[in-house]
């Protein structure tokens, strides 16, 4: 209920006349807005279950990811939704600037960070970012491909040749989640795009998945694509 009104926002952006009706949103823009109510004690499961019975391509979730507390201190919702649904998810932390101007609706996708490794394959993330930039237009986006590990073992990646993007390879050593958020701040990323495999292994179970820890400190949006989705 604290989200901005759809019609009021579209009026502010100049896409609707002042005082437009709900039906005019679909008529003028081809955008159909549906509000649904779910039930259940497990919020993450209720949201994930909804995606199983509806044709959903993308989940967009506002989150604070317990950014002020260790990950184990409070119940989590946003990352389990992504894991359970196995759908691409755009996480919007409540204290970062998004890639759409709230004032006039102008899309901003100038700088992107994509962590790459041998597993999972980061190619799908690169292709989605290239596709999104082709729709947004504007000047070419600076995309940083970050490998956390030995520079001599940089994964074999193939940036889309026809994309409106410039691709830069970077290698750093250290804890993956810490390095990812640090570099995102250095390059001024609008979004971190990651292909994920969920929790696996002792250290992920102990410290929380890399995505959870990136979300806790990310200075921008975080877009995830499950490798097995």
Secondary structure by P-SEA (a helix, b strand, c coil): cccccaaaaaaaaccccccccaaaaaacccbbbbbbbbbcccaaaaaaaaaaaccccbbbbbcccccccccccccccaaaaaaaaccbbbbbccccccccccccccccccbbbbbbcccccaaaaaaaaaaaaaaaccccccccccccccccccccccccccccbbbbbbbbbccaaaaaaaaaaaacccbbbbbccccccaaaaacccaaaaaaacccbbbbbbcccc
